[in-house]
Amino acid sequence: MDRERFIKMMAEAKMYDLTQDCSIFTPPFPGDKALEVHFFKRVTGAYGGGQGANGQILNWSNTVGTHLVGETAFHSGGRRISDIPLTDLCGPGVIVDISDMVSDYSIYTPEMIMKKADVRPGDILIINTGYHRYSWDQPDVVNPEAQGGVESKEFGFYVRHPGPSMDFYKWALDMKLKVIGVDCGSAEHPMNTTIRYMHDNHFRRAEEKLMREHGKKWEEMFPPDEYYQLTHITMPKNHLVFVEAIVGEIDKLKNQRAWITIMPIPFMEVETAWARVAAYQPPDWMSEAEFYEAMSKAEMLDMTVPFSVQTPQWLNYVPLSVTYHRRVGGQYFGMSRNSSICNASIHLATHMDGEKHFYPSGRTIGQVPLSEWVGPGVIADISHLVSDASVYTPQMIESVVDIRKGDILVIKTGWHRYGWLSPDSDEFRYMVKHPGPSPDFSEWAAKLELKWIGVDAVSADHPMNTIMRIWHPKTFAEANEKLKRDFGKTWDEMYPLDKYYQDMHLNLFPKRIVHAENLGGDIARASSGRYYIGCYLQKAMEAESMWGRFVAFKEGE
């Protein structure tokens, strides 16, 4: 399949967003930390960080919203999330609807799954129990017998949902499933988690139901030592991971196959990660066989830098810190998972600057539909045309790629090689001396109606059109001299402050053209050309910007 046909296929494929709204109102797994959002910076100034932009500090557990449960949540010797390749998290799969076969506290089995859909070895399996109806972002569940006439959705989503038998996990291992996803709070039965001890009245009801239906007490059905060995040792050692809190458009895919993409934030120290989950089905003009064959051969270039407590932050922003508040060996007889609380400002690691970062009337990240984050685009390698403090131009972009109206534009300056994880890391050069756009660049981008722009540097603006100019006067003087040599103008002649300060932010965000910063990873081996480009961000409903996974897709051999 040639590149143009491949891009057309992905752009016109049916895409379904299976992600729960992530908000300060989203319940975390019981006992974990709900999302808190603090504006420590505002454009005019705020408590904690001063002026310059709308900047937030987030404090959260990653069980808030749709998330990947990594191997280290159960087994400290497992792979870090940043070490799990996307090929292990994306691929063919099936969404199995067993909602008519289960109720509160039910046990589901391999036989129930196989009765409903064609599950194949190596699949990603997503189970629709029907309990996503209790997700906080869904309509009320009316029940005249309940207090207030409506169900307590949080209890339905986390405490009463069905869960798998032990044979289910053994079957999943035999089938070599890549991932098990569920539309409720846990891929384990709630009574095989710490919820059993937090809500003992619900445990009694669950055990009574088990006795009626299976004639066994809970620990006869789930011998604790065997269950622990299976979930905390065997499964992570076999790289079987979970995705929890799948919601969104799941009901549009009942008992259907799809190409499923699970895109977590690539944390290094954190055991569980926010993830954007989407499913693709073939466009109307293509057969399923041809679509799945093309997707199985496709190459994914992951342009996301691993996210760590060591990741440098932008200037006076707040780096990532991680506190483990729960350990497997510390609570509830080994029924717990390793669980942490994260704290960070958003402007570090690979992230998308959202509209509200500089434009208060703009949309939050979660208000932007997934369709605006993905689509046809280009990677423009101009690394041979730029050097320290260079100015790049629209003409440079057009000289290396065929850019079209409505594209996504990823600019490869070569500065990724100075990023913090690179063997050639040079933090000062990366932060303060990277190239930036010419004065006509934002007007050119607006005329092309670009979806968004990405760059392998710390900012999409030239550093001397940011606060860096004031903080590093010696570097500004050097950049000013270079500008005079290259363009025959001083900095203030070429970039009048009242028009071009933070040009790519202040002039483009009101036009809904935002940008991603700190791209890296596989961008190093990406050549100039056209790609299908995906930006898979957590669906953060109050966030001004957000981390995610940035991927360029191209046809395989």
MIROKE-332144 format. One record per residue (C-alpha): residue number from 1; residue in three letters; chain; z, x, y. Coordinates in nm, 3 decimals. Example, Ala and Ser with C-alpha at 12.3 -4.5 7.8 and 13.67 -1.06 7.14 Angstrom:
<rs>
1,ala,A,0.780,1.230,-0.450
2,ser,A,0.714,1.367,-0.106
</rs>
This chain:
<rs>
1,met,A,0.000,0.000,0.000
2,asp,A,-0.093,0.144,0.340
3,arg,A,0.150,0.166,0.633
4,glu,A,0.010,-0.124,0.835
5,arg,A,0.019,-0.364,0.541
6,phe,A,0.372,-0.253,0.453
7,ile,A,0.500,-0.310,0.807
8,lys,A,0.326,-0.649,0.822
9,met,A,0.485,-0.741,0.487
10,met,A,0.838,-0.661,0.606
11,ala,A,0.790,-0.814,0.950
12,glu,A,0.664,-1.142,0.803
13,ala,A,0.899,-1.154,0.504
14,lys,A,1.153,-1.437,0.506
15,met,A,1.482,-1.283,0.619
16,tyr,A,1.825,-1.441,0.575
17,asp,A,2.140,-1.318,0.747
18,leu,A,2.435,-1.350,0.508
19,thr,A,2.699,-1.218,0.747
20,gln,A,3.017,-1.391,0.863
21,asp,A,3.093,-1.404,1.236
22,cys,A,3.337,-1.122,1.310
23,ser,A,3.577,-1.220,1.586
24,ile,A,3.931,-1.193,1.713
25,phe,A,3.965,-1.532,1.542
26,thr,A,3.834,-1.414,1.202
27,pro,A,4.122,-1.402,0.954
28,pro,A,4.169,-1.066,0.782
29,phe,A,4.273,-1.036,0.420
30,pro,A,4.638,-1.149,0.417
31,gly,A,4.858,-0.864,0.534
32,asp,A,4.575,-0.671,0.702
33,lys,A,4.515,-0.628,1.074
34,ala,A,4.318,-0.888,1.270
35,leu,A,4.062,-0.761,1.520
36,glu,A,4.197,-0.684,1.865
37,val,A,3.966,-0.611,2.159
38,his,A,4.087,-0.439,2.476
39,phe,A,3.866,-0.370,2.779
40,phe,A,3.999,-0.028,2.875
41,lys,A,3.706,0.023,3.112
42,arg,A,3.524,-0.211,3.347
43,val,A,3.231,-0.141,3.576
44,thr,A,3.468,-0.157,3.874
45,gly,A,3.775,-0.023,3.693
46,ala,A,4.030,-0.135,3.435
47,tyr,A,4.373,-0.045,3.301
48,gly,A,4.359,0.246,3.059
49,gly,A,4.017,0.394,3.128
50,gly,A,3.904,0.333,3.482
51,gln,A,3.559,0.242,3.607
52,gly,A,3.199,0.312,3.514
53,ala,A,3.110,0.065,3.237
54,asn,A,3.244,-0.226,3.038
55,gly,A,3.408,-0.035,2.754
56,gln,A,3.629,-0.165,2.475
57,ile,A,3.885,-0.027,2.235
58,leu,A,3.891,-0.205,1.900
59,asn,A,4.188,-0.215,1.664
60,trp,A,4.118,-0.370,1.324
61,ser,A,4.119,-0.370,0.947
62,asn,A,3.776,-0.372,0.790
63,thr,A,3.855,-0.682,0.583
64,val,A,3.788,-0.882,0.901
65,gly,A,3.436,-1.021,0.858
66,thr,A,3.173,-0.929,0.600
67,his,A,3.259,-0.591,0.449
68,leu,A,3.187,-0.343,0.172
69,val,A,3.486,-0.252,-0.043
70,gly,A,3.428,0.112,-0.127
71,glu,A,3.533,0.303,-0.437
72,thr,A,3.826,0.467,-0.257
73,ala,A,3.984,0.128,-0.191
74,phe,A,4.086,0.140,-0.557
75,his,A,4.042,0.500,-0.669
76,ser,A,4.111,0.794,-0.439
77,gly,A,3.869,1.012,-0.634
78,gly,A,3.575,0.781,-0.563
79,arg,A,3.285,0.843,-0.331
80,arg,A,3.335,0.809,0.041
81,ile,A,3.138,0.522,0.190
82,ser,A,2.932,0.775,0.388
83,asp,A,2.834,0.939,0.056
84,ile,A,2.700,0.620,-0.103
85,pro,A,2.321,0.628,-0.060
86,leu,A,2.148,0.316,0.067
87,thr,A,1.951,0.303,-0.256
88,asp,A,2.282,0.212,-0.425
89,leu,A,2.342,-0.071,-0.177
90,cys,A,1.993,-0.219,-0.143
91,gly,A,1.759,-0.357,-0.403
92,pro,A,1.657,-0.659,-0.605
93,gly,A,1.920,-0.916,-0.670
94,val,A,2.006,-1.279,-0.715
95,ile,A,2.224,-1.531,-0.533
96,val,A,2.386,-1.746,-0.803
97,asp,A,2.523,-2.087,-0.704
98,ile,A,2.816,-2.192,-0.925
99,ser,A,2.972,-2.419,-0.663
100,asp,A,2.939,-2.725,-0.888
101,met,A,3.122,-2.547,-1.171
102,val,A,3.437,-2.425,-0.994
103,ser,A,3.731,-2.557,-0.794
104,asp,A,4.061,-2.427,-0.662
105,tyr,A,4.191,-2.131,-0.867
106,ser,A,3.907,-2.156,-1.122
107,ile,A,3.805,-1.864,-1.342
108,tyr,A,3.433,-1.792,-1.357
109,thr,A,3.268,-1.615,-1.647
110,pro,A,2.944,-1.431,-1.729
111,glu,A,2.825,-1.739,-1.918
112,met,A,2.855,-1.953,-1.606
113,ile,A,2.654,-1.700,-1.405
114,met,A,2.378,-1.664,-1.664
115,lys,A,2.350,-2.039,-1.708
116,lys,A,2.247,-2.074,-1.343
117,ala,A,2.016,-1.780,-1.273
118,asp,A,1.821,-1.487,-1.411
119,val,A,2.047,-1.185,-1.365
120,arg,A,1.878,-0.857,-1.455
121,pro,A,2.013,-0.510,-1.529
122,gly,A,2.066,-0.311,-1.210
123,asp,A,2.073,-0.619,-0.987
124,ile,A,2.283,-0.686,-0.683
125,leu,A,2.470,-1.006,-0.769
126,ile,A,2.592,-1.243,-0.499
127,ile,A,2.803,-1.537,-0.614
128,asn,A,2.801,-1.862,-0.418
129,thr,A,3.126,-2.030,-0.520
130,gly,A,3.094,-2.281,-0.237
131,tyr,A,3.409,-2.144,-0.079
132,his,A,3.220,-2.005,0.220
133,arg,A,3.265,-2.360,0.351
134,tyr,A,3.620,-2.249,0.430
135,ser,A,3.501,-1.960,0.646
136,trp,A,3.647,-1.987,0.994
137,asp,A,3.300,-2.008,1.153
138,gln,A,3.193,-2.310,0.945
139,pro,A,3.245,-2.682,1.025
140,asp,A,3.578,-2.842,0.937
141,val,A,3.626,-2.955,0.578
142,val,A,3.736,-3.317,0.609
143,asn,A,4.011,-3.432,0.372
144,pro,A,4.197,-3.756,0.455
145,glu,A,4.485,-3.644,0.230
146,ala,A,4.538,-3.316,0.418
147,gln,A,4.756,-3.271,0.723
148,gly,A,4.552,-3.355,1.029
149,gly,A,4.275,-3.490,0.806
150,val,A,4.117,-3.146,0.756
151,glu,A,4.161,-2.867,0.502
152,ser,A,4.337,-2.544,0.591
153,lys,A,4.028,-2.327,0.581
154,glu,A,4.212,-1.996,0.576
155,phe,A,4.398,-2.092,0.259
156,gly,A,4.073,-2.207,0.100
157,phe,A,3.891,-1.885,0.187
158,tyr,A,4.166,-1.644,0.081
159,val,A,4.423,-1.812,-0.144
160,arg,A,4.261,-2.093,-0.345
161,his,A,3.911,-1.958,-0.416
162,pro,A,3.787,-1.900,-0.772
163,gly,A,3.779,-1.555,-0.925
164,pro,A,3.629,-1.366,-1.219
165,ser,A,3.753,-1.329,-1.572
166,met,A,3.808,-0.981,-1.710
167,asp,A,3.502,-1.031,-1.928
168,phe,A,3.302,-1.083,-1.611
169,tyr,A,3.377,-0.730,-1.491
170,lys,A,3.299,-0.585,-1.834
171,trp,A,2.969,-0.774,-1.838
172,ala,A,2.889,-0.646,-1.486
173,leu,A,2.946,-0.290,-1.607
174,asp,A,2.729,-0.346,-1.914
175,met,A,2.456,-0.488,-1.688
176,lys,A,2.490,-0.186,-1.459
177,leu,A,2.503,-0.414,-1.157
178,lys,A,2.489,-0.224,-0.828
179,val,A,2.712,-0.455,-0.626
180,ile,A,2.907,-0.777,-0.672
181,gly,A,2.916,-0.993,-0.361
182,val,A,3.114,-1.312,-0.304
183,asp,A,3.122,-1.587,-0.043
184,cys,A,3.501,-1.586,-0.011
185,gly,A,3.783,-1.352,0.079
186,ser,A,3.793,-1.141,-0.236
187,ala,A,3.578,-1.044,-0.532
188,glu,A,3.898,-1.054,-0.736
189,his,A,4.085,-1.369,-0.824
190,pro,A,4.344,-1.413,-0.548
191,met,A,4.617,-1.424,-0.810
192,asn,A,4.517,-1.075,-0.923
193,thr,A,4.585,-0.944,-0.573
194,thr,A,4.891,-0.920,-0.352
195,ile,A,4.839,-1.287,-0.263
196,arg,A,5.012,-1.370,-0.592
197,tyr,A,5.341,-1.246,-0.447
198,met,A,5.281,-1.359,-0.090
199,his,A,5.213,-1.721,-0.193
200,asp,A,5.409,-1.782,-0.513
201,asn,A,5.370,-2.162,-0.487
202,his,A,4.993,-2.117,-0.518
203,phe,A,5.043,-1.879,-0.808
204,arg,A,5.241,-2.147,-0.992
205,arg,A,4.957,-2.396,-0.940
206,ala,A,4.699,-2.142,-1.054
207,glu,A,4.896,-2.060,-1.369
208,glu,A,4.945,-2.429,-1.448
209,lys,A,4.569,-2.480,-1.422
210,leu,A,4.511,-2.177,-1.644
211,met,A,4.744,-2.319,-1.908
212,arg,A,4.563,-2.654,-1.902
213,glu,A,4.215,-2.505,-1.926
214,his,A,4.269,-2.189,-2.133
215,gly,A,4.609,-2.233,-2.297
216,lys,A,4.735,-1.899,-2.163
217,lys,A,4.981,-1.771,-1.909
218,trp,A,4.843,-1.550,-1.632
219,glu,A,4.945,-1.216,-1.779
220,glu,A,4.811,-1.319,-2.119
221,met,A,4.474,-1.386,-1.962
222,phe,A,4.494,-1.080,-1.739
223,pro,A,4.711,-0.811,-1.905
224,pro,A,4.830,-0.612,-1.602
225,asp,A,4.780,-0.260,-1.738
226,glu,A,4.434,-0.339,-1.873
227,tyr,A,4.334,-0.515,-1.552
228,tyr,A,4.453,-0.222,-1.341
229,gln,A,4.263,0.029,-1.555
230,leu,A,3.946,-0.180,-1.534
231,thr,A,3.947,-0.248,-1.159
232,his,A,4.113,0.066,-1.024
233,ile,A,3.968,0.332,-1.255
234,thr,A,3.674,0.223,-1.470
235,met,A,3.477,0.023,-1.215
236,pro,A,3.495,0.271,-0.926
237,lys,A,3.416,0.558,-1.162
238,asn,A,3.103,0.366,-1.258
239,his,A,3.021,0.311,-0.888
240,leu,A,3.051,-0.068,-0.902
241,val,A,3.152,-0.189,-0.557
242,phe,A,3.222,-0.524,-0.390
243,val,A,3.098,-0.704,-0.081
244,glu,A,3.328,-0.978,0.040
245,ala,A,3.313,-1.261,0.297
246,ile,A,2.940,-1.329,0.259
247,val,A,2.861,-1.640,0.462
248,gly,A,2.572,-1.699,0.704
249,glu,A,2.261,-1.846,0.545
250,ile,A,2.377,-1.814,0.183
251,asp,A,2.307,-2.182,0.105
252,lys,A,1.936,-2.129,0.171
253,leu,A,1.915,-1.901,-0.132
254,lys,A,2.080,-2.095,-0.413
255,asn,A,1.981,-1.948,-0.750
256,gln,A,1.701,-1.745,-0.596
257,arg,A,1.603,-1.384,-0.619
258,ala,A,1.571,-1.167,-0.309
259,trp,A,1.561,-0.808,-0.194
260,ile,A,1.916,-0.759,-0.070
261,thr,A,2.023,-0.504,0.191
262,ile,A,2.390,-0.416,0.233
263,met,A,2.434,-0.195,0.538
264,pro,A,2.791,-0.068,0.590
265,ile,A,2.918,0.156,0.867
266,pro,A,2.916,0.501,0.697
267,phe,A,3.286,0.586,0.727
268,met,A,3.409,0.916,0.588
269,glu,A,3.785,0.851,0.573
270,val,A,3.795,0.470,0.566
271,glu,A,3.794,0.290,0.230
272,thr,A,3.636,-0.040,0.338
273,ala,A,3.363,-0.087,0.598
274,trp,A,3.213,-0.361,0.806
275,ala,A,2.865,-0.440,0.675
276,arg,A,2.561,-0.645,0.773
277,val,A,2.413,-0.818,0.470
278,ala,A,2.061,-0.958,0.468
279,ala,A,1.818,-1.086,0.207
280,tyr,A,1.439,-1.061,0.217
281,gln,A,1.188,-1.274,0.029
282,pro,A,0.810,-1.224,0.026
283,pro,A,0.594,-1.360,0.307
284,asp,A,0.387,-1.667,0.223
285,trp,A,0.071,-1.463,0.173
286,met,A,0.217,-1.223,-0.085
287,ser,A,0.321,-1.272,-0.447
288,glu,A,0.676,-1.201,-0.557
289,ala,A,0.554,-0.934,-0.798
290,glu,A,0.369,-0.741,-0.528
291,phe,A,0.658,-0.775,-0.281
292,tyr,A,0.927,-0.649,-0.516
293,glu,A,0.706,-0.366,-0.637
294,ala,A,0.640,-0.256,-0.278
295,met,A,1.009,-0.276,-0.190
296,ser,A,1.112,-0.083,-0.500
297,lys,A,0.880,0.200,-0.396
298,ala,A,0.968,0.189,-0.025
299,glu,A,1.146,0.479,0.139
300,met,A,1.445,0.419,0.363
301,leu,A,1.516,0.680,0.629
302,asp,A,1.883,0.643,0.720
303,met,A,1.916,0.756,1.081
304,thr,A,2.292,0.697,1.094
305,val,A,2.543,0.979,1.135
306,pro,A,2.857,0.961,0.914
307,phe,A,3.154,0.826,1.111
308,ser,A,3.477,1.024,1.101
309,val,A,3.802,1.088,1.284
310,gln,A,3.630,1.416,1.379
311,thr,A,3.331,1.243,1.543
312,pro,A,3.315,1.341,1.912
313,gln,A,3.344,1.051,2.153
314,trp,A,3.169,1.002,2.486
315,leu,A,3.371,1.178,2.758
316,asn,A,3.696,0.995,2.831
317,tyr,A,3.654,0.735,2.556
318,val,A,3.889,0.702,2.258
319,pro,A,3.806,0.865,1.922
320,leu,A,3.852,0.703,1.582
321,ser,A,4.199,0.710,1.430
322,val,A,4.287,0.573,1.087
323,thr,A,4.627,0.460,0.960
324,tyr,A,4.668,0.367,0.593
325,his,A,4.915,0.080,0.595
326,arg,A,4.881,-0.009,0.228
327,arg,A,4.834,0.203,-0.084
328,val,A,4.756,0.117,-0.444
329,gly,A,5.074,0.280,-0.569
330,gly,A,5.301,0.151,-0.299
331,gln,A,5.313,-0.227,-0.336
332,tyr,A,5.306,-0.510,-0.585
333,phe,A,5.290,-0.313,-0.910
334,gly,A,4.949,-0.158,-0.851
335,met,A,4.783,-0.485,-0.753
336,ser,A,4.719,-0.362,-0.403
337,arg,A,4.422,-0.174,-0.264
338,asn,A,4.421,0.122,-0.030
339,ser,A,4.385,-0.039,0.311
340,ser,A,4.373,0.105,0.660
341,ile,A,4.383,0.007,1.025
342,cys,A,4.122,0.163,1.254
343,asn,A,4.140,0.223,1.627
344,ala,A,3.845,0.342,1.836
345,ser,A,3.633,0.287,2.139
346,ile,A,3.278,0.201,2.040
347,his,A,3.084,0.480,2.213
348,leu,A,3.095,0.745,1.945
349,ala,A,2.901,0.790,1.623
350,thr,A,2.570,0.606,1.583
351,his,A,2.596,0.281,1.777
352,met,A,2.406,0.023,1.977
353,asp,A,2.489,-0.018,2.344
354,gly,A,2.487,-0.393,2.394
355,glu,A,2.390,-0.592,2.701
356,lys,A,2.750,-0.649,2.810
357,his,A,2.825,-0.277,2.821
358,phe,A,2.679,-0.274,3.173
359,tyr,A,2.566,-0.633,3.229
360,pro,A,2.858,-0.879,3.215
361,ser,A,2.627,-1.183,3.200
362,gly,A,2.454,-1.049,2.892
363,arg,A,2.504,-1.142,2.530
364,thr,A,2.766,-0.991,2.304
365,ile,A,2.643,-0.806,1.997
366,gly,A,2.722,-1.102,1.770
367,gln,A,2.529,-1.344,1.990
368,val,A,2.204,-1.155,1.931
369,pro,A,2.022,-1.281,1.618
370,leu,A,1.936,-1.031,1.346
371,ser,A,1.567,-1.094,1.409
372,glu,A,1.601,-0.914,1.743
373,trp,A,1.747,-0.605,1.578
374,val,A,1.465,-0.552,1.327
375,gly,A,1.088,-0.531,1.337
376,pro,A,0.782,-0.309,1.375
377,gly,A,0.827,0.005,1.577
378,val,A,0.763,0.374,1.616
379,ile,A,0.942,0.703,1.581
380,ala,A,0.811,0.936,1.851
381,asp,A,0.876,1.304,1.776
382,ile,A,0.861,1.480,2.113
383,ser,A,1.091,1.765,2.008
384,his,A,0.812,2.018,2.071
385,leu,A,0.773,1.891,2.428
386,val,A,1.134,1.910,2.551
387,ser,A,1.410,2.164,2.604
388,asp,A,1.750,2.181,2.777
389,ala,A,1.778,1.916,3.050
390,ser,A,1.408,1.828,3.016
391,val,A,1.259,1.508,3.152
392,tyr,A,1.042,1.314,2.909
393,thr,A,0.778,1.065,3.018
394,pro,A,0.592,0.761,2.884
395,gln,A,0.285,0.983,2.855
396,met,A,0.471,1.210,2.612
397,ile,A,0.556,0.910,2.393
398,glu,A,0.200,0.779,2.403
399,ser,A,0.064,1.123,2.314
400,val,A,0.236,1.121,1.973
401,val,A,0.244,0.753,1.864
402,asp,A,0.053,0.426,1.885
403,ile,A,0.317,0.220,2.063
404,arg,A,0.255,-0.154,2.102
405,lys,A,0.398,-0.443,2.297
406,gly,A,0.724,-0.571,2.147
407,asp,A,0.789,-0.256,1.943
408,ile,A,1.116,-0.084,1.869
409,leu,A,1.101,0.273,2.005
410,val,A,1.298,0.557,1.846
411,ile,A,1.275,0.884,2.040
412,lys,A,1.321,1.206,1.843
413,thr,A,1.407,1.474,2.097
414,gly,A,1.535,1.715,1.834
415,trp,A,1.886,1.703,1.979
416,his,A,2.023,1.558,1.653
417,arg,A,2.034,1.918,1.528
418,tyr,A,2.315,1.990,1.777
419,gly,A,2.525,1.695,1.659
420,trp,A,2.873,1.743,1.518
421,leu,A,2.781,1.749,1.147
422,ser,A,2.482,1.980,1.182
423,pro,A,2.490,2.347,1.075
424,asp,A,2.353,2.415,1.425
425,ser,A,2.616,2.201,1.597
426,asp,A,2.660,2.276,1.968
427,glu,A,2.874,2.004,2.122
428,phe,A,2.831,2.107,2.485
429,arg,A,2.455,2.131,2.451
430,tyr,A,2.446,1.798,2.266
431,met,A,2.658,1.615,2.521
432,val,A,2.553,1.771,2.850
433,lys,A,2.209,1.933,2.818
434,his,A,1.999,1.680,2.626
435,pro,A,1.666,1.559,2.767
436,gly,A,1.631,1.225,2.942
437,pro,A,1.370,0.982,3.073
438,ser,A,1.156,1.005,3.384
439,pro,A,1.201,0.756,3.672
440,asp,A,0.907,0.542,3.557
441,phe,A,1.033,0.520,3.198
442,ser,A,1.240,0.204,3.233
443,glu,A,0.958,0.021,3.412
444,trp,A,0.718,0.127,3.137
445,ala,A,0.963,0.005,2.868
446,ala,A,1.002,-0.330,3.043
447,lys,A,0.627,-0.374,3.076
448,leu,A,0.592,-0.313,2.701
449,glu,A,0.876,-0.561,2.634
450,leu,A,1.032,-0.320,2.386
451,lys,A,1.291,-0.479,2.155
452,trp,A,1.524,-0.183,2.185
453,ile,A,1.518,0.194,2.220
454,gly,A,1.693,0.456,2.009
455,val,A,1.752,0.824,2.078
456,asp,A,1.891,1.118,1.881
457,ala,A,2.119,1.219,2.168
458,val,A,2.447,1.103,2.313
459,ser,A,2.282,0.895,2.585
460,ala,A,1.949,0.726,2.650
461,asp,A,1.986,0.829,3.014
462,his,A,1.943,1.183,3.137
463,pro,A,2.293,1.337,3.147
464,met,A,2.246,1.417,3.515
465,asn,A,2.197,1.047,3.584
466,thr,A,2.544,0.983,3.440
467,ile,A,2.895,1.093,3.527
468,met,A,2.806,1.427,3.365
469,arg,A,2.651,1.528,3.697
470,ile,A,2.992,1.519,3.863
471,trp,A,3.189,1.661,3.572
472,his,A,2.953,1.954,3.517
473,pro,A,2.825,2.073,3.857
474,lys,A,2.701,2.409,3.723
475,thr,A,2.483,2.235,3.464
476,phe,A,2.359,1.994,3.730
477,ala,A,2.254,2.286,3.950
478,glu,A,2.059,2.433,3.657
479,ala,A,1.893,2.097,3.584
480,asn,A,1.806,2.054,3.951
481,glu,A,1.633,2.392,3.961
482,lys,A,1.439,2.310,3.645
483,leu,A,1.329,1.978,3.794
484,lys,A,1.199,2.153,4.104
485,arg,A,1.000,2.394,3.886
486,asp,A,0.858,2.119,3.663
487,phe,A,0.804,1.838,3.915
488,gly,A,0.834,1.995,4.260
489,lys,A,1.120,1.765,4.362
490,thr,A,1.498,1.786,4.390
491,trp,A,1.708,1.558,4.173
492,asp,A,1.790,1.315,4.453
493,glu,A,1.426,1.302,4.562
494,met,A,1.307,1.216,4.212
495,tyr,A,1.607,1.001,4.116
496,pro,A,1.754,0.822,4.422
497,leu,A,2.109,0.745,4.317
498,asp,A,2.107,0.378,4.418
499,lys,A,1.803,0.312,4.197
500,tyr,A,1.829,0.547,3.899
501,tyr,A,2.198,0.599,3.825
502,gln,A,2.235,0.500,3.457
503,asp,A,1.874,0.381,3.480
504,met,A,1.832,0.288,3.114
505,his,A,2.154,0.088,3.125
506,leu,A,2.158,-0.080,3.464
507,asn,A,1.785,-0.149,3.497
508,leu,A,1.707,-0.251,3.138
509,phe,A,2.013,-0.434,3.004
510,pro,A,1.954,-0.739,3.229
511,lys,A,1.606,-0.751,3.073
512,arg,A,1.763,-0.755,2.724
513,ile,A,1.629,-0.408,2.640
514,val,A,1.924,-0.215,2.501
515,his,A,1.946,0.117,2.321
516,ala,A,2.100,0.300,2.028
517,glu,A,2.259,0.642,2.072
518,asn,A,2.355,0.931,1.844
519,leu,A,2.082,0.873,1.588
520,gly,A,2.066,1.149,1.329
521,gly,A,2.057,1.189,0.953
522,asp,A,1.709,1.133,0.814
523,ile,A,1.554,1.135,1.160
524,ala,A,1.535,1.510,1.099
525,arg,A,1.256,1.457,0.845
526,ala,A,1.087,1.163,1.017
527,ser,A,0.741,1.230,1.154
528,ser,A,0.579,1.048,1.443
529,gly,A,0.433,0.718,1.335
530,arg,A,0.478,0.347,1.286
531,tyr,A,0.763,0.208,1.074
532,tyr,A,0.956,-0.111,1.009
533,ile,A,1.285,-0.035,1.182
534,gly,A,1.614,-0.210,1.115
535,cys,A,1.936,-0.201,1.313
536,tyr,A,2.207,-0.363,1.100
537,leu,A,2.515,-0.416,1.317
538,gln,A,2.840,-0.590,1.238
539,lys,A,2.814,-0.941,1.379
540,ala,A,3.089,-0.878,1.635
541,met,A,3.125,-1.188,1.849
542,glu,A,3.324,-1.034,2.136
543,ala,A,3.197,-0.675,2.127
544,glu,A,2.998,-0.519,2.410
545,ser,A,2.850,-0.259,2.173
546,met,A,2.874,-0.189,1.802
547,trp,A,2.829,0.057,1.517
548,gly,A,2.585,-0.014,1.240
549,arg,A,2.320,0.126,1.010
550,phe,A,1.989,0.233,1.158
551,val,A,1.707,0.253,0.905
552,ala,A,1.333,0.318,0.921
553,phe,A,1.134,0.178,0.627
554,lys,A,0.797,0.306,0.513
555,glu,A,0.576,0.252,0.211
556,gly,A,0.639,0.457,-0.101
557,glu,A,0.401,0.668,-0.299
</rs>
